[in-house]
Amino acid sequence: MVDGYNSADLRGTLWNKLTDFASYNGLPWCILGDFNAYLYSHKKEGSSPVTSAALSGLQECMQDSHLIDCPFTGCFYTWSNKQDADSRIACKLDTVLINLSWLSRFPDSITEFLISGISNHSPMVISVHTGRGMGTKDYRYFNTWDEELDFLRVVEEAWHIPVQGIPMYMFITRLKNVKQHLINWRKSRFKNYSAQVEAAKDHLIYVQQ
């Protein structure tokens, strides 16, 4: 994980270390974080334009280390000073770099830069496999459920369903009963829950953009 220096001279130490590491390590590897450096001049908005000198350090390091920029989706600019109008600066300082062995081992690798929220930086999510989603879905509990008036009633009714057996079996069975009743309750109560969540995310993205 990288947190690049503000000084170009100090960042040179990082470039040298990456180049040295790449010279003897042929295994799949990646490095990610805030490099505090630009790959391309068009990935900055506001303030002074990006100079060729500001690009050379990271670009030359990638060439010497045989690293490539992992394909990405999501936010085009990954950092912002959170200011408005003329004082606003936004740019792509966060990057995921992978070597050729990584690309060969994980050809479907992709990075998603999420909406920054209250942070100055966008969170990064790296996926190395596509086509997931097979099998059963995970059970997820949402904290907002306990704000519903009939939530505790559903839990209590499921918990008190008569169960016979040793204490551990009774405990596990009651947990399963509660889970199944909550699943049924969720399906009837929150029919458009996913759509509402997506609508809220879209509104958040609209406001932040």
Salt bridges, closest charged atoms under 4 A:
ASP34 OD2 - HIS121 NE2 3.55
GLU45 OE2 - ARG88 NH1 2.36
ASP94 OD2 - HIS121 ND1 2.94
GLU148 OE1 - ARG189 NH1 2.66
ASP150 OD2 - ARG153 NH2 3.75
ASP150 OD2 - ARG189 NH2 2.69
GLU157 OE1 - ARG153 NH1 3.32
